[in-house]
Amino acid sequence: MKKIYKDKILNIENTSLFDNKFLFSYLQTNFSFENVEVFFMWELLKQKENSKLLAEIWDKYAIFSNVYSEEDEFNIFKDLFEYALKNNKKIHIIWITLDSEIEMLENYYTELGFLREDINCFRVDFSKPLITTSVNIENLMWRWSDYKREWKNIFFIPPIREAWLTKAMFKWINRGVIASIYIKNLTQSKIDFLRKCLLEEHILTLTLWKVLSYNLEQIWFSWENIEIEIEY
């Protein structure tokens, strides 16, 4: 079994060198740290609900994505971004879904010198930026096409977006822009999903460890580390 560290993977003493088992740490945090103001996107976006459209969904379940629109989410994100810069205030935004949000972050992190041009990825010290973000695991697990089968079971806020935006979130994670994957309740199905991400190389092993634990520790959130064993 292998243990994941910041820049390396080492075999655990007295375990096989040849198995495909990895031990990850998941940081179960309450996001409490006096120097960081935390914003939950669902709380803010809920206030922008299009109630008329929600009442008209009927069997057109994919319309749910428009009940909490991309435009409203981006405007909320932009206002929070500007608030942090104007007030020199460290903030963390939980549950973003849009490429336009990440584009703002990438430009900001580039200005701070975190872009590694040799690998076209970011190496961010998350203790330094004023703005950091998380994506929600359910928005990675589900697709736009799943509305037809799952409908109300996947009515999250912010919603499951179009397929290209779901795919883009994996790109943001692997480019090092997203600080963490937010997991409200760590269930076996979510662990199985993380295993699938590794098996299909949607997320790299070291990258997954960083977005489950290390990056949030850099921001100095309080935590309880939970060990997750994943075999693939």
C-alpha positions as CSV (number, residue, x, y, z in Angstrom):
1,M,0.0,0.0,0.0
2,K,1.2,3.5,-0.9
3,K,0.9,6.7,1.2
4,I,0.4,10.0,-0.7
5,Y,2.7,12.9,0.3
6,K,3.1,16.4,-1.0
7,D,5.5,15.6,-3.9
8,K,5.9,11.9,-3.7
9,I,4.2,8.5,-3.2
10,L,5.9,6.1,-0.8
11,N,5.2,2.5,0.1
12,I,4.0,1.9,3.6
13,E,6.3,-0.3,5.7
14,N,5.3,-4.0,5.9
15,T,2.9,-3.7,3.0
16,S,3.3,-5.1,-0.6
17,L,5.3,-3.1,-3.1
18,F,3.2,-4.5,-5.9
19,D,-0.4,-3.9,-5.0
20,N,-2.4,-0.9,-6.3
21,K,-3.7,0.3,-3.0
22,F,-3.3,4.0,-2.1
23,L,-4.0,5.7,1.3
24,F,-5.4,9.2,0.9
25,S,-6.2,11.7,3.6
26,Y,-9.6,13.5,3.3
27,L,-9.8,16.7,5.4
28,Q,-13.2,16.8,7.0
29,T,-13.3,20.5,7.8
30,N,-16.0,22.9,9.1
31,F,-14.3,25.7,7.1
32,S,-13.7,27.7,10.3
33,F,-10.7,30.0,10.3
34,E,-10.9,33.6,11.4
35,N,-8.7,34.9,8.7
36,V,-10.8,33.5,5.8
37,E,-14.4,34.4,5.1
38,V,-16.3,31.5,3.6
39,F,-19.1,31.8,1.1
40,F,-21.4,28.9,0.1
41,M,-22.6,29.5,-3.4
42,W,-25.9,27.6,-2.8
43,E,-26.9,30.1,-0.1
44,L,-26.4,33.1,-2.4
45,L,-27.7,31.5,-5.6
46,K,-30.8,30.3,-3.8
47,Q,-31.8,33.9,-3.4
48,K,-31.8,34.2,-7.2
49,E,-34.2,31.3,-7.8
50,N,-36.5,31.6,-10.9
51,S,-39.6,30.3,-9.1
52,K,-41.8,30.7,-12.2
53,L,-39.5,28.4,-14.2
54,L,-39.2,25.9,-11.4
55,A,-43.0,25.6,-11.3
56,E,-43.0,24.9,-15.1
57,I,-40.4,22.2,-15.2
58,W,-42.8,19.2,-15.4
59,D,-41.0,16.5,-17.3
60,K,-38.3,18.8,-18.8
61,Y,-35.9,18.2,-15.9
62,A,-32.8,19.6,-17.5
63,I,-34.4,23.0,-17.4
64,F,-33.6,22.9,-13.7
65,S,-30.1,24.2,-14.6
66,N,-31.8,27.5,-15.7
67,V,-33.7,27.9,-12.4
68,Y,-30.4,28.9,-10.9
69,S,-28.8,30.5,-14.0
70,E,-25.2,30.6,-15.0
71,E,-25.5,34.4,-15.3
72,D,-26.6,34.8,-11.7
73,E,-23.9,32.5,-10.4
74,F,-21.2,34.3,-12.3
75,N,-22.4,37.7,-11.1
76,I,-22.3,36.4,-7.5
77,F,-18.8,35.1,-8.1
78,K,-17.6,38.3,-9.7
79,D,-19.0,40.4,-6.8
80,L,-17.3,38.2,-4.2
81,F,-14.0,38.4,-6.3
82,E,-14.2,42.2,-6.4
83,Y,-15.1,42.3,-2.7
84,A,-12.0,40.3,-1.7
85,L,-9.6,42.4,-3.8
86,K,-11.1,45.8,-2.8
87,N,-11.0,44.9,0.9
88,N,-7.8,42.9,0.9
89,K,-9.8,40.1,2.4
90,K,-9.1,36.3,2.1
91,I,-12.2,34.4,1.0
92,H,-13.1,30.9,0.0
93,I,-16.0,30.2,-2.3
94,I,-17.6,26.7,-2.1
95,W,-19.4,25.1,-5.0
96,I,-18.5,26.9,-8.3
97,T,-19.4,25.3,-11.7
98,L,-18.5,27.8,-14.4
99,D,-15.6,28.1,-16.8
100,S,-15.9,31.9,-16.7
101,E,-15.3,31.8,-12.9
102,I,-12.1,29.8,-13.4
103,E,-10.9,32.1,-16.2
104,M,-11.0,34.9,-13.6
105,L,-9.1,32.8,-11.1
106,E,-6.5,31.7,-13.7
107,N,-5.9,35.3,-14.7
108,Y,-5.5,36.3,-11.0
109,Y,-3.2,33.3,-10.2
110,T,-1.1,34.1,-13.3
111,E,-0.6,37.7,-12.1
112,L,0.6,36.3,-8.8
113,G,3.2,34.2,-10.6
114,F,1.7,30.7,-10.0
115,L,1.6,29.6,-13.6
116,R,4.3,27.1,-14.6
117,E,4.7,27.8,-18.3
118,D,6.9,24.7,-18.8
119,I,4.0,22.4,-17.9
120,N,1.1,24.8,-18.6
121,C,-0.3,24.2,-15.1
122,F,-0.5,26.2,-11.8
123,R,1.5,25.5,-8.7
124,V,-0.5,27.6,-6.2
125,D,0.5,28.2,-2.6
126,F,-3.1,28.5,-1.4
127,S,-2.1,30.3,1.8
128,K,-1.3,33.4,-0.3
129,P,-4.2,34.2,-2.8
130,L,-7.1,36.3,-1.5
131,I,-9.6,34.1,-3.5
132,T,-9.7,30.3,-3.4
133,T,-12.5,27.9,-4.4
134,S,-14.0,24.4,-4.2
135,V,-16.1,22.4,-6.6
136,N,-18.8,20.0,-5.3
137,I,-18.3,16.3,-5.9
138,E,-21.9,15.7,-7.1
139,N,-21.3,18.2,-9.9
140,L,-18.4,16.0,-11.0
141,M,-20.3,12.7,-10.6
142,W,-23.4,13.6,-12.6
143,R,-24.0,14.8,-16.2
144,W,-26.6,16.9,-17.9
145,S,-27.9,13.7,-19.5
146,D,-28.6,12.2,-16.1
147,Y,-31.5,14.6,-15.5
148,K,-33.8,12.4,-17.5
149,R,-33.2,9.4,-15.3
150,E,-32.5,11.0,-11.9
151,W,-34.3,14.3,-12.1
152,K,-35.1,15.5,-8.5
153,N,-32.3,13.2,-7.1
154,I,-29.8,15.5,-8.6
155,F,-31.4,18.9,-8.2
156,F,-28.4,20.6,-6.6
157,I,-27.7,24.3,-6.1
158,P,-25.7,25.3,-8.1
159,P,-27.2,22.8,-10.6
160,I,-25.5,20.1,-12.7
161,R,-24.5,22.2,-15.7
162,E,-24.0,21.2,-19.4
163,A,-21.6,18.3,-20.2
164,W,-18.8,20.6,-21.3
165,L,-18.8,22.4,-18.0
166,T,-18.7,19.2,-16.1
167,K,-15.7,18.1,-18.2
168,A,-14.0,21.5,-17.7
169,M,-14.1,21.1,-13.9
170,F,-11.7,18.1,-14.2
171,K,-9.4,20.3,-16.3
172,W,-9.4,23.0,-13.7
173,I,-8.6,20.4,-11.0
174,N,-5.7,19.0,-12.9
175,R,-4.4,22.4,-13.9
176,G,-4.1,23.2,-10.2
177,V,-6.6,26.1,-10.0
178,I,-9.2,24.5,-7.8
179,A,-8.2,24.2,-4.1
180,S,-10.5,21.4,-3.1
181,I,-13.3,19.0,-3.9
182,Y,-16.2,19.7,-1.5
183,I,-17.7,16.5,0.0
184,K,-20.5,17.1,2.4
185,N,-21.1,13.4,3.3
186,L,-18.3,10.9,2.4
187,T,-20.2,7.8,1.3
188,Q,-19.0,4.6,-0.3
189,S,-20.5,5.7,-3.6
190,K,-18.4,8.8,-3.5
191,I,-15.2,6.8,-2.7
192,D,-16.1,4.5,-5.6
193,F,-16.4,7.6,-7.8
194,L,-12.9,8.8,-6.7
195,R,-11.6,5.4,-7.5
196,K,-13.1,5.6,-11.0
197,C,-11.5,9.0,-11.5
198,L,-8.1,7.5,-10.8
199,L,-8.7,4.4,-12.8
200,E,-9.8,6.4,-15.9
201,E,-7.1,9.0,-15.3
202,H,-9.6,11.9,-15.0
203,I,-7.7,13.1,-11.9
204,L,-4.0,12.3,-11.2
205,T,-3.1,10.6,-8.0
206,L,-1.1,13.4,-6.4
207,T,-3.6,16.0,-7.6
208,L,-6.5,14.1,-5.9
209,W,-4.6,14.0,-2.6
210,K,-4.0,17.8,-2.9
211,V,-7.7,18.6,-3.5
212,L,-8.8,16.2,-0.7
213,S,-6.5,17.4,2.0
214,Y,-3.3,19.3,1.4
215,N,-4.6,22.5,-0.3
216,L,-7.1,23.1,2.5
217,E,-4.4,22.6,5.1
218,Q,-2.5,25.4,3.3
219,I,-5.4,27.7,3.9
220,W,-5.4,26.8,7.6
221,F,-8.9,25.5,8.0
222,S,-9.5,23.4,11.1
223,W,-9.9,19.8,10.3
224,E,-10.2,16.1,11.1
225,N,-8.2,13.9,8.7
226,I,-10.0,10.8,7.6
227,E,-8.0,8.1,5.8
228,I,-9.4,6.7,2.6
229,E,-8.1,3.5,1.0
230,I,-8.5,3.3,-2.7
231,E,-7.4,0.3,-4.8
232,Y,-7.3,0.6,-8.6
